[in-house]
């Protein structure tokens, strides 16, 4: 039986999934009692100055709220002058993908290991002085809002009126009606399923919130990507044929026979589990567009093998590794069918300890591991000795 988790208000993961996941919000006081955050505002601002880390600055003029205006959004990377020119209140810094650059953020995700990695989006961190926020809005994904330093007031509503302010640079609800509200302090957490309207406002000048998001791609997006997957995987390049076509009177019409012929071609495209499973493992392991891997310094296979046996191996913070019925994918690339047990450990624990990199079991996997090392998908673990 699964143990109840303080993270989930004393619920077991099964109870949480059955009662709350994608169903209704859950406020959790003291989800992480000792949590005060993973970095301070200046460190977050430093990340926002890096080109490979997506960030935004959002300012709001409360005097123009009644007009439905007053919002300004700037995209990073930023510099020191951008921050020194900000007003004392009513702005927010958002930094996405913090788990890609901060090991502690990647470790934070392990607290949520009852949810498949395939659903993981990222850890976004926000800082705001008093009055800062991004306005009332909805998200299309599940999110856990974990309070770090400071306090934030959250107002939520399960309203059906989802009209937006026209021409605003953000998707801000034009008629938000709060139904519940709470002030979250360090270690408190709020879970929100998709499409629950919410508005978070900083209550002091030290407010930092950690958003752990879980993606929910749209059906249209999945369909487009699956067709591309089929094309790459060798879908038969069948030509349209109509050997039984009859003379027509209306040359501008797309007739019923053509529709039937094309429908028959489409029906030969299979999307059972055998096709969808590998597609989803590949699709959900693909890096985001902004992710760039830095190759490691070149080592011969022999030296790499020696160092791996001594130190062990760890996945890069940006690497995603998933599998479907023993078929593994790393960053959208298929993995050779070798040493499934070790691949499973690497995918789940994000590392292979030094003892696992020794002996006969790992030998068939070493050339592939070496290739992944050279590409920057994984690294030699640091030797703490």
C-alpha positions in Angstrom: 0.0 0.0 0.0 1.2 3.5 -0.8 2.1 5.7 2.1 0.3 8.9 2.8 2.5 12.0 2.0 2.6 15.3 3.8 3.1 16.8 0.4 -0.5 15.7 -0.4 -2.2 16.8 2.8 -1.7 13.3 4.2 -3.3 11.6 1.2 -1.8 8.7 -0.5 -0.9 9.3 -4.2 -3.8 7.0 -5.2 -6.2 9.0 -3.1 -5.0 12.3 -4.5 -5.3 11.0 -8.1 -8.8 9.7 -7.5 -10.2 12.7 -5.6 -8.3 15.7 -7.0 -6.1 15.1 -10.0 -7.7 17.0 -13.0 -10.9 17.3 -10.8 -10.6 20.0 -8.2 -8.1 22.3 -6.4 -6.4 21.3 -3.2 -4.8 23.6 -0.6 -2.0 22.0 1.3 -0.7 23.8 4.4 2.9 22.8 5.3 3.4 20.6 2.3 7.1 21.1 2.7 7.4 22.6 6.2 11.1 23.5 5.9 11.0 24.8 2.4 12.2 28.4 2.0 13.2 28.2 -1.7 16.1 27.1 -3.8 17.6 30.5 -4.7 17.2 34.1 -3.7 15.9 37.0 -5.9 19.4 38.1 -7.1 20.2 34.5 -8.2 16.9 34.3 -10.0 17.7 37.6 -11.7 21.1 36.2 -12.7 19.4 33.3 -14.4 17.1 35.7 -16.3 20.2 37.3 -17.7 21.3 34.1 -19.4 20.3 33.7 -23.0 19.5 30.0 -22.7 17.0 30.4 -19.8 13.6 31.7 -20.9 12.4 34.6 -18.8 9.8 37.4 -18.7 9.2 40.6 -16.8 5.6 41.6 -16.3 4.6 45.0 -15.1 1.1 46.2 -14.2 -0.3 49.7 -13.6 -3.2 49.3 -11.1 -4.4 52.8 -12.0 -5.5 51.4 -15.4 -7.1 48.2 -14.1 -10.6 49.5 -14.8 -9.7 50.0 -18.4 -8.5 46.4 -18.7 -5.1 47.8 -19.7 -1.9 48.6 -18.0 0.0 45.3 -18.6 3.5 45.3 -20.1 5.5 42.1 -20.9 9.2 42.0 -21.8 11.1 38.9 -22.8 14.6 38.0 -21.5 17.5 37.8 -21.5 17.8 40.9 -19.3 20.7 42.9 -17.9 21.3 44.8 -14.6 19.8 48.0 -16.0 16.4 46.3 -16.7 16.1 45.5 -13.0 17.4 48.8 -11.6 14.8 50.7 -13.6 11.8 48.8 -12.2 9.3 50.5 -9.9 9.1 49.4 -6.3 5.9 47.4 -6.7 3.5 45.7 -9.2 5.9 43.7 -11.3 6.9 40.0 -11.6 10.0 38.2 -12.9 9.2 34.7 -14.3 12.0 32.2 -15.1 11.1 28.9 -16.8 12.9 25.6 -17.0 14.8 26.2 -13.7 15.1 22.4 -13.3 17.3 22.5 -16.5 19.9 24.6 -14.9 19.6 24.0 -11.1 20.2 20.5 -9.7 18.1 21.4 -6.6 15.1 22.1 -8.8 15.6 18.8 -10.5 15.7 17.2 -7.0 12.5 19.0 -6.1 10.7 17.2 -8.9 11.5 13.8 -7.2 8.9 14.8 -4.6 6.3 14.4 -7.4 7.5 11.0 -8.7 4.0 9.6 -8.4 3.2 11.4 -11.7 4.8 10.1 -14.9 7.8 12.0 -16.3 6.0 12.1 -19.6 3.6 14.6 -18.2 6.3 16.9 -16.7 6.6 20.4 -18.1 9.1 22.2 -15.9 9.7 24.2 -12.7 9.1 27.9 -13.2 10.1 30.3 -10.4 8.6 33.8 -10.0 9.7 36.7 -7.9 7.5 39.7 -7.1 7.5 42.6 -4.8 4.2 43.7 -3.1 1.4 43.8 -5.6 3.2 41.8 -8.2 1.3 39.1 -10.2 0.4 38.1 -13.8 -3.4 38.8 -13.5 -6.4 36.5 -13.4 -5.9 33.7 -15.9 -6.3 30.0 -16.6 -3.7 27.4 -17.4 -4.1 24.4 -19.8 -2.0 22.2 -17.5 -1.9 20.8 -14.0 0.2 22.9 -11.6 1.4 22.7 -8.1 2.1 26.2 -6.7 4.7 25.9 -3.9 5.4 29.0 -1.9 9.1 29.8 -1.1 10.1 33.0 0.6 7.4 35.6 1.4 3.7 35.3 1.1 1.3 35.2 -1.9 -2.5 35.6 -1.9 -4.2 33.2 -4.2 -7.8 33.8 -5.4 -9.4 31.0 -7.5 -12.7 30.5 -9.3 -14.2 27.7 -11.3 -16.2 30.1 -13.4 -17.2 29.3 -16.9 -16.8 32.8 -18.2 -13.4 32.6 -19.8 -13.5 35.7 -21.9 -10.2 37.6 -22.2 -9.2 41.2 -22.2 -8.9 42.2 -25.8 -5.4 43.2 -27.1 -3.7 42.5 -23.8 -0.2 41.0 -24.0 -1.2 38.2 -21.6 -4.2 35.9 -21.6 -6.0 37.8 -18.8 -9.6 37.1 -17.9 -11.8 40.1 -18.3 -14.4 39.1 -15.7 -12.8 37.3 -12.8 -15.0 36.6 -9.8 -13.1 35.1 -6.8 -14.8 32.2 -5.1 -12.0 31.2 -2.7 -8.8 32.8 -1.5 -5.9 32.0 0.8 -2.5 33.5 1.7 0.2 30.9 1.2 3.3 31.1 3.4 6.7 29.3 3.0 6.1 25.5 2.5 2.4 25.9 1.7 1.2 24.5 -1.7 -1.9 24.8 -3.9 -2.7 22.3 -6.6 -4.8 23.5 -9.5 -6.2 21.3 -12.3 -6.5 22.8 -15.8 -8.9 25.6 -16.5 -9.4 26.7 -12.9 -9.2 30.5 -13.0 -6.6 31.9 -10.5 -4.9 35.1 -9.6 -1.8 35.3 -7.3 -0.7 38.6 -5.8 2.5 39.1 -3.8 1.8 40.2 -0.2 5.3 41.4 0.6 8.6 42.3 -1.1 10.2 38.8 -0.8 7.6 36.7 -2.6 8.9 33.7 -4.5 6.7 31.0 -5.9 7.7 27.7 -7.5 5.3 26.4 -10.1 5.7 22.7 -10.9 3.7 22.2 -14.1 2.6 19.1 -15.9 1.8 19.4 -19.5 -1.4 18.4 -21.3 -0.9 18.7 -25.1 -3.9 19.4 -27.3 -5.4 16.6 -29.5 -4.6 18.7 -32.6 -0.9 19.0 -31.6 -0.6 15.2 -30.9 -2.3 14.4 -34.2 0.1 16.6 -36.2 3.1 15.2 -34.4 1.9 11.6 -34.8 1.5 12.0 -38.6 5.1 13.4 -38.8 6.3 10.4 -36.7 4.6 8.0 -39.1 6.2 9.8 -42.0 9.7 9.5 -40.4 9.1 5.8 -39.5 8.4 4.8 -43.0 4.7 5.2 -43.6 4.1 3.8 -47.1 4.2 6.6 -49.7 1.1 5.4 -51.5 -0.1 7.4 -54.5 -3.8 8.3 -54.9 -5.5 5.9 -57.4 -8.9 5.9 -59.0 -8.8 3.3 -61.9 -12.7 3.1 -61.8 -13.3 6.8 -62.3 -16.2 7.7 -64.6 -16.6 10.8 -66.8 -18.0 13.8 -64.9 -20.3 16.6 -65.8 -19.2 19.0 -63.1 -15.4 19.3 -63.3 -15.2 21.7 -60.3 -16.7 19.2 -57.9 -14.7 17.0 -55.4 -17.0 14.0 -55.8 -18.0 11.3 -53.4 -15.7 8.7 -55.0 -12.6 10.8 -54.4 -13.6 11.3 -50.8 -14.1 7.5 -50.4 -10.8 6.7 -52.0 -8.9 9.1 -49.8 -10.8 7.8 -46.7 -9.6 4.3 -47.6 -6.0 5.5 -47.8 -6.3 7.1 -44.4 -7.8 4.0 -42.9 -4.6 2.1 -43.8 -2.8 4.4 -41.3 -2.8 2.4 -38.0 -2.8 4.1 -34.6 -3.0 1.2 -32.2 -0.9 0.9 -29.1 2.0 -0.6 -31.0 2.3 2.7 -33.0 1.2 5.2 -30.3 3.4 3.9 -27.5 6.8 4.5 -29.2 5.5 7.8 -30.6 4.5 9.1 -27.2 7.8 8.0 -25.6 9.7 9.8 -28.4 7.4 12.9 -28.4 7.4 13.5 -24.6 11.2 13.0 -24.4 12.0 15.6 -27.0 13.7 18.7 -25.6 12.0 22.0 -25.7 12.9 24.3 -28.5 15.2 26.5 -26.4 17.2 23.6 -25.0 20.8 23.3 -26.2 23.2 20.6 -25.1 26.9 21.3 -24.7 29.2 18.5 -25.9 31.6 17.1 -23.3 35.3 17.2 -23.9 36.4 14.3 -26.0 37.5 11.1 -24.3 38.3 7.8 -25.9 36.0 5.0 -25.1 38.7 3.4 -23.0 39.2 6.4 -20.8 35.5 7.1 -20.6 34.9 3.5 -19.4 37.6 3.9 -16.8 36.1 7.2 -15.5 32.6 5.9 -15.5 33.6 2.9 -13.4 35.3 5.2 -11.0 32.7 8.0 -10.7 29.5 6.8 -12.2 27.2 8.7 -14.7 24.4 11.2 -14.4 21.9 12.5 -17.0 22.2 16.1 -18.0 19.6 18.3 -16.2 17.9 18.9 -19.6 17.8 15.3 -20.6 14.5 13.4 -20.6 14.5 9.6 -20.9 11.3 7.6 -21.3 10.4 4.1 -22.4 7.5 2.1 -23.8 7.5 -1.7 -23.2 11.3 -1.9 -23.2 11.9 0.5 -26.0 13.8 3.5 -24.7 14.1 7.1 -26.0 16.4 9.8 -24.9 15.8 13.4 -26.0 13.6 12.1 -28.8 16.1 9.6 -30.1 15.7 5.8 -30.0 18.1 3.9 -27.8 19.5 0.6 -29.0 17.9 -2.5 -27.3 20.7 -3.1 -24.9 20.8 -3.8 -21.1 17.2 -3.0 -20.4 17.7 -3.2 -16.6 20.4 -0.6 -16.6 18.5 1.6 -19.0 15.5 1.5 -16.7 17.7 2.5 -13.7 19.2 5.4 -15.7 15.8 6.6 -16.9 14.2 6.4 -13.4 17.0 7.5 -11.1 18.8 9.7 -13.7 22.1 8.2 -12.8 24.2 5.0 -12.9 26.3 4.7 -9.8 29.9 3.7 -10.2 29.3 0.0 -9.2 26.7 -0.3 -12.0 29.3 1.0 -14.5 31.6 -1.9 -13.8 31.5 -5.6 -14.8 30.1 -7.5 -17.7 26.5 -6.3 -17.5 27.3 -2.8 -18.6 29.8 -3.7 -21.4 27.2 -3.9 -24.2 25.9 -0.4 -23.2 29.2 1.4 -22.9 29.6 2.4 -26.6 26.1 4.0 -26.5 26.8 5.7 -23.1 30.1 7.0 -24.5 28.2 8.5 -27.5 25.6 10.1 -25.1 28.5 11.5 -23.1 30.1 13.1 -26.1 26.8 14.7 -27.2 26.3 16.2 -23.7 23.2 14.1 -22.9 24.9 12.6 -19.8 28.0 13.4 -17.8 30.6 11.7 -15.6 29.5 12.1 -12.0 31.6 14.3 -9.8 33.9 12.4 -7.5 33.3 13.6 -4.0 36.3 11.7 -2.6 
